[in-house]
């Protein structure tokens, strides 16, 4: 049987800077707008929600940002993360393609989310903040923020989307073990939650609703700030440590990717892997196709409108120019809870509009089939979110089998599924269905764009 090949960097090779892709783009992305004035937001508009250091990173035009030593110290608990050559999967597929995956499931919470949770907690603690609020879907982000807050002595309060709160009780327990307080969303604790429950008492929730609740709580307390796990520029900036490490590991492998594939919900996992490779592509040093993969039930890039929209359901956030399904959109309760967001990162949306990346959508049954196939060959059960990228990898590898092309494929395996096994149970029992977004529902949701 083919051996799995691992490429590991020493701690001494841990990147010490994050990469900001904006200076290398042909044109800058449109700015966020104030929801009242419709003018570009300034630092003062964001100060009630974020510490000054993160606001500066959100708007920086510097190509590289130094990673504080205090953050690197925590990163070293699990970073650098390994890059694997999936030889066993290649053999099972009978493909001439070479498949690599950057594995982020080695982090303390089993996903890529601590890459940004740790610096966000650090910068908030540095400015005297005592509590962070946030939302979470599948619970990966909430777990990461709870872990990060524990490292820097902060309180943590999380609103978890009701569908995932019910589906994934062990995520709640993980957050509570790290010291967080967790509420199902929508909740009776906020005006935003009560308004939703009044209209829809049985609401399964959405990331947009949970964001509204967390933002509302943060804005009312001068010692509390809000932390976001995806979408915004500073979040994607922090995640580029994934791609920076992967570039160095490909040098060890003596290979260069022809295709880079990542799952996309809000965009942090995808951007974290893709942006450093996009830099190399724009500089002419390599030329990979970069492909985003999203769920067919929540297809913001492939079917959403590129327009200004709120990042949350209640309309408390700035207006972001992004691919959106409408801030009122409530996705079906698919098992990939981390991908159930109505909008795509403004930066990734902008890059998509520039034609620098492509996007496809895949139904969850095909994704879980890919997850099972991967688990049985590579020995890692992937989280529901990266099964979307794996499904696209397998599609491409089977095309290579037909054509004989020896394509090099790289994907981000952004987490394991040890706490998501009920989703696999539903798939294996034949109880999983594919929820396709209807044109009528999409049109109704887009009608509410500001």
C-alpha positions in Angstrom: 0.0 0.0 0.0 1.3 3.5 -0.8 2.7 5.4 2.2 1.4 8.8 3.1 4.2 11.4 2.8 4.4 14.1 5.5 6.3 17.4 5.1 7.0 19.1 8.4 8.7 22.4 9.1 10.7 23.0 12.3 9.5 25.6 14.8 12.4 27.8 13.6 10.7 27.9 10.2 7.4 29.2 11.6 6.5 32.3 9.6 6.9 35.6 11.6 4.7 37.7 9.3 1.2 37.6 8.0 0.6 38.5 4.3 -1.8 41.2 3.1 -2.8 40.5 -0.5 -4.4 43.9 -1.1 -1.2 45.8 -2.2 -0.6 43.2 -4.9 -4.1 43.3 -6.5 -4.8 45.2 -9.7 -7.2 47.5 -7.9 -8.2 47.8 -4.2 -11.5 46.4 -2.9 -14.5 48.8 -2.3 -14.6 50.2 1.3 -17.2 49.3 3.9 -19.9 51.9 4.3 -21.6 53.4 7.4 -25.1 51.9 7.5 -26.6 55.4 8.3 -24.5 57.9 6.2 -23.5 55.5 3.4 -20.1 57.0 3.6 -16.9 54.9 4.0 -16.4 53.9 7.6 -13.5 55.3 9.6 -11.6 54.0 12.6 -14.0 55.8 15.0 -17.0 53.9 13.6 -15.3 50.5 14.3 -13.9 51.4 17.8 -17.0 50.2 19.7 -16.4 46.7 18.3 -12.7 46.2 17.7 -9.4 47.2 19.3 -7.3 49.8 17.5 -4.7 47.2 16.5 -7.2 45.1 14.6 -8.8 48.2 13.0 -5.4 49.2 11.7 -4.9 45.7 10.3 -8.3 45.9 8.6 -7.3 48.9 6.5 -3.5 48.4 6.3 -1.8 48.9 2.9 1.4 47.2 4.2 2.2 44.0 2.4 3.4 42.2 5.5 2.4 42.5 9.2 4.7 41.3 12.0 3.2 38.5 14.2 3.7 39.5 17.9 6.0 37.1 19.9 3.1 36.5 22.4 1.0 35.2 19.5 3.9 33.1 18.1 4.3 31.5 21.6 0.8 30.2 21.5 1.0 29.3 17.8 4.0 27.0 18.7 1.6 24.7 20.6 0.6 23.3 17.2 2.3 25.2 14.4 3.8 24.7 11.9 1.0 22.3 10.8 1.8 19.4 8.5 1.5 19.1 4.7 0.6 15.6 3.5 0.8 13.9 0.1 -2.3 11.8 -0.1 -0.7 8.8 -1.7 -3.3 6.3 -0.4 -6.2 8.4 -1.8 -4.3 8.7 -5.1 -4.0 4.9 -5.2 -7.6 4.4 -4.2 -8.8 6.7 -7.0 -6.3 5.2 -9.6 -5.3 8.7 -10.6 -2.0 10.0 -11.9 -2.7 13.3 -10.1 -0.6 14.2 -7.0 -2.9 15.3 -4.2 -1.6 17.3 -1.2 -3.5 18.6 1.8 -2.5 21.2 4.5 -3.9 19.8 7.7 -5.2 22.2 10.3 -6.9 19.6 12.5 -3.7 19.5 14.7 -4.7 22.7 16.5 -6.0 22.5 20.1 -9.6 22.7 18.9 -9.2 20.7 15.7 -9.5 23.4 13.1 -7.8 26.4 11.5 -9.8 28.9 13.6 -7.2 29.5 16.4 -4.9 31.1 13.8 -7.0 34.3 14.1 -8.6 33.7 17.5 -5.3 33.9 19.3 -4.2 37.3 17.8 -7.7 38.7 18.3 -7.7 37.8 22.0 -4.1 39.1 22.4 -4.8 42.5 20.8 -8.0 42.9 22.9 -6.2 42.0 26.1 -3.4 44.4 25.3 -5.9 47.2 25.1 -7.6 46.4 28.4 -10.7 44.6 27.1 -12.0 42.1 29.6 -14.7 40.2 27.6 -15.3 39.1 24.0 -18.6 38.2 22.4 -19.0 36.3 19.2 -21.1 34.0 17.1 -20.4 30.5 15.9 -22.0 28.1 13.5 -20.6 24.6 13.8 -18.8 25.6 16.9 -15.2 25.6 15.5 -14.9 29.4 15.8 -16.5 29.5 19.2 -14.2 26.8 20.5 -11.2 28.6 19.1 -12.1 31.9 20.6 -12.8 30.3 24.0 -9.4 28.6 23.9 -7.7 31.9 22.9 -9.5 33.9 25.6 -8.3 31.3 28.2 -4.7 32.0 27.0 -5.0 35.8 27.7 -7.4 35.9 30.7 -10.5 37.2 28.9 -14.2 36.2 29.4 -15.9 34.8 26.4 -19.6 34.7 25.5 -20.8 32.9 22.4 -24.1 32.8 20.5 -24.2 29.5 18.6 -26.6 29.0 15.6 -29.5 27.0 17.0 -29.3 24.2 14.3 -25.6 23.6 15.2 -26.3 24.0 18.9 -28.7 21.1 18.7 -26.7 19.0 16.2 -23.3 19.4 17.9 -23.6 19.4 21.7 -19.9 18.5 22.2 -18.8 21.8 20.6 -20.8 23.6 23.4 -19.1 21.4 26.0 -15.7 22.2 24.5 -16.4 25.9 24.6 -17.5 25.6 28.2 -14.5 23.6 29.1 -12.3 26.5 27.9 -14.4 28.8 30.0 -16.9 30.3 27.6 -20.6 31.0 28.2 -22.7 29.6 25.3 -26.3 30.5 24.2 -28.4 29.1 21.3 -29.2 31.7 18.7 -31.7 33.2 18.3 -32.1 33.8 22.0 -34.3 35.8 24.4 -31.2 37.7 25.7 -31.1 40.3 23.0 -33.5 42.5 21.1 -32.2 41.0 17.8 -32.9 37.5 19.0 -36.3 38.3 20.5 -37.4 40.0 17.2 -36.5 36.8 15.2 -38.3 34.5 17.7 -41.4 36.7 17.7 -41.6 36.1 13.9 -40.2 32.6 13.8 -40.5 30.8 17.2 -39.0 27.7 15.7 -36.1 29.4 13.9 -33.0 27.2 13.3 -31.0 30.4 13.3 -28.2 31.7 11.0 -24.7 33.2 11.4 -26.2 36.5 10.5 -28.7 36.4 13.4 -25.9 35.2 15.8 -23.7 38.0 14.7 -26.5 40.5 15.5 -26.8 39.2 19.0 -23.1 39.2 19.7 -22.6 42.7 18.2 -25.6 44.0 20.2 -24.1 42.8 23.5 -20.6 44.1 22.7 -21.9 47.6 21.8 -23.6 48.0 25.2 -20.5 47.5 27.3 -17.3 49.6 27.2 -15.2 46.7 28.5 -16.5 44.3 25.9 -15.5 43.9 22.2 -16.7 41.7 19.4 -14.6 39.1 17.6 -15.4 37.8 14.1 -14.2 34.4 12.9 -14.2 35.0 9.2 -15.2 37.5 6.4 -13.1 40.6 7.5 -9.7 41.6 6.1 -7.8 41.2 9.4 -9.2 37.7 9.9 -8.1 36.5 6.5 -4.7 38.2 7.1 -4.1 36.1 10.2 -5.0 32.9 8.4 -2.3 33.5 5.7 0.1 31.7 8.0 -1.4 28.5 6.4 -0.4 29.4 2.9 3.0 30.8 3.9 3.8 27.5 5.6 2.5 25.5 2.6 4.7 27.4 0.2 7.8 26.4 2.2 6.6 22.8 2.5 6.1 22.6 -1.3 9.8 23.6 -1.6 10.6 20.6 0.6 8.4 18.4 -1.6 10.0 19.8 -4.8 6.6 20.3 -6.3 4.3 23.2 -7.5 0.5 23.1 -7.4 -1.5 23.3 -10.6 -4.8 23.5 -8.8 -5.6 24.9 -5.3 -9.0 24.1 -3.8 -10.6 25.3 -0.6 -14.1 25.3 0.9 -15.7 28.7 1.4 -18.3 29.9 3.9 -17.1 33.3 5.0 -13.7 32.8 3.4 -11.0 32.6 6.1 -9.8 29.1 5.4 -9.8 29.6 1.7 -8.1 32.9 1.8 -5.6 31.7 4.4 -4.3 29.0 2.0 -4.9 30.8 -1.3 -3.6 34.4 -0.8 0.2 33.6 -0.5 -0.1 31.4 -3.7 -2.1 34.2 -5.4 0.9 36.5 -4.6 3.2 34.0 -6.4 0.8 33.7 -9.3 0.5 37.5 -9.7 4.3 37.8 -9.6 4.6 35.1 -12.4 6.4 32.6 -10.3 3.7 29.9 -10.6 0.3 29.7 -12.2 -2.2 27.6 -10.2 -5.9 27.6 -10.9 -7.5 28.7 -7.6 -11.0 27.2 -7.0 -13.5 28.0 -4.2 -16.1 25.4 -3.3 -19.3 26.2 -1.5 -22.4 24.3 -0.5 -25.2 24.2 -3.0 -27.6 25.2 -0.2 -25.7 28.4 0.5 -24.0 29.5 -2.7 -23.0 33.1 -2.2 -20.3 33.2 -4.8 -21.9 31.2 -7.5 -25.5 32.5 -7.2 -25.4 35.5 -4.9 -25.4 39.2 -6.0 -22.3 41.4 -5.8 -23.7 44.3 -3.8 -23.5 46.2 -0.6 -25.2 44.4 2.2 -25.2 44.1 6.0 -22.9 41.4 7.5 -25.7 40.5 10.0 -29.5 40.0 10.0 -30.5 43.0 12.2 -28.5 45.5 10.1 -26.1 46.5 13.0 -22.9 46.1 11.0 -21.3 48.3 8.3 -22.4 47.7 4.7 -20.0 45.4 3.0 -19.5 45.0 -0.8 -19.7 41.3 -1.2 -21.3 38.4 -2.9 -24.5 38.0 -0.8 -27.7 36.0 -0.7 -29.3 38.8 1.3 -28.9 39.5 5.0 -32.4 38.0 5.7 -31.4 34.7 4.1 -31.8 31.7 6.4 -29.9 28.7 5.0 -31.2 25.2 5.3 -29.7 23.4 8.4 -27.0 21.5 6.4 -24.4 19.7 8.4 -21.5 22.0 7.3 -22.6 24.7 9.8 -19.4 26.7 9.3 -20.4 27.4 5.6 -24.0 28.6 6.4 -23.3 32.4 6.0 -25.3 34.6 3.7 -22.2 36.6 2.4 -18.7 36.0 1.2 -15.7 37.9 2.4 -15.5 41.2 0.6 -11.9 40.6 -0.2 -12.6 37.2 -1.8 -15.7 38.6 -3.5 -13.5 41.4 -5.0 -10.8 38.9 -6.1 -13.5 36.7 -7.7 -14.9 39.8 -9.6 -11.3 40.4 -10.9 -11.3 36.9 -12.4 -8.4 35.7 -10.3 -10.2 32.8 -8.8 -13.1 30.5 -9.8 -16.0 29.0 -7.8 -18.3 26.0 -7.8 -21.1 24.7 -5.6 -21.5 21.0 -4.5 -24.4 19.2 -2.7 -23.7 17.7 0.7 -24.3 14.1 -0.2 -21.4 14.2 -2.7 -19.3 16.0 -0.1 -19.9 13.4 2.6 -19.2 10.6 0.1 -15.8 12.3 -0.5 -15.3 12.6 3.2 -15.9 8.8 3.7 -13.6 8.0 0.8 -10.9 10.2 2.3 -11.3 8.8 5.8 -11.0 5.2 4.5 -7.8 5.9 2.6 -6.0 8.6 4.6 -7.2 7.8 8.1 -8.5 11.3 9.0 -12.3 11.9 9.2 -12.6 15.4 7.7 -15.0 18.0 9.1 -18.1 18.6 7.0 -16.8 21.9 5.7 -13.6 20.7 4.0 -15.4 17.7 2.5 -16.6 20.3 -0.1 -13.0 20.9 -1.1 -12.2 17.2 -1.1 -15.2 16.5 -3.3 -13.8 19.0 -5.8 -10.3 17.4 -5.5 -11.7 14.0 -6.2 -13.7 15.3 -9.2 -10.4 16.7 -10.6 -8.4 13.6 -9.8 -10.9 11.4 -11.7 -10.7 13.8 -14.7 -6.9 13.3 -14.6 -7.5 9.5 -14.5 -9.5 9.9 -17.8 -7.0 12.2 -19.5 -3.7 10.8 -18.0 -2.7 14.3 -16.8 -0.3 14.4 -13.9 -1.9 17.4 -12.2 -0.7 18.6 -8.8 -3.7 19.4 -6.5 -3.5 21.2 -3.1 -6.3 21.6 -0.7 -6.9 22.9 2.8 -8.1 20.2 5.3 -9.2 22.8 7.7 -10.4 20.5 10.5 -11.3 17.0 11.7 -14.8 15.7 12.4 -14.4 14.1 15.8 -17.2 16.2 17.1 -19.2 16.1 13.9 -19.8 12.3 13.7 -23.7 12.6 13.9 -23.5 14.2 10.4 -21.6 11.2 9.1 -24.2 9.0 10.9 -27.0 10.7 8.9 -25.1 10.1 5.7 -24.2 6.5 6.4 -27.9 5.8 7.4 -29.1 7.2 4.1 -31.0 10.0 5.9 -29.1 12.9 4.3 -30.7 15.0 1.6 -29.4 17.7 -0.7 -31.1 21.0 -0.1 -30.9 23.1 -3.3 -31.6 26.8 -3.0 -34.7 27.7 -5.1 -34.8 30.7 -7.4 -37.9 31.9 -5.6 -36.3 31.9 -2.1 -33.2 33.6 -3.4 -35.2 36.3 -5.2 -37.2 37.0 -2.0 -34.0 37.3 0.0 -32.2 39.5 -2.4 -35.3 41.8 -2.5 -34.3 43.1 0.9 -30.8 44.3 0.0 -30.3 47.9 1.3 
